[in-house]
């Protein structure tokens, strides 16, 4: 059986119906280092139906967990193709679009019968004495996949000792999709080097 995720997201928009078929709860850790922003670690938890499809496809020994080879197969067969869609992640730095070049540390696991992906998205922005603004929104503009922030602890900040920062969640009206009917929520971060 072909992985349904690979098949459906390659369809042109007119094949898609008016509601999502895959649901993802999204959690993001914003990672800093001694230079400034280092990137974003994502945790995606999938709905039960999509999870069962992936588990059936890639847990070949049916032991309820993924070994190292199976994780690589999941990455190749049900994740890497998202590069064409910028991994559903939209980032701007001081209003300028950030193009994702690579994903690191992909990991997949089965947790209580559902699929969880983890991956790191490098996005470097040096902290200076002047404030920088980074905005990140995670969504599928075809609306085949619905991605929402988890209700508890949707984001965290790591290694922030060298920066001053503030953040808020905003409605990203500029990137509304599905004929303008859906406005994604974005995490807007402002940071600067500590004087």
Secondary structure, 3 states (H helix, E strand, C coil): CCCHHHHHCCCCHHHCCCCCCEEEEEEEEEEECCCEEEEEEEEEEECHHHHHHHHHHHCCCCCCCCCHHHHHHHHHHHCHHHHHHHHHEEEEECCEEECCCCCEEEEEEEECCEEEEEEEEEEEEECCCCCEEEEEEECCCCCCEEEEECCCCCEEEECCCCEEEEEEEEECHHHCECCCCECCEEEEEEEEECC
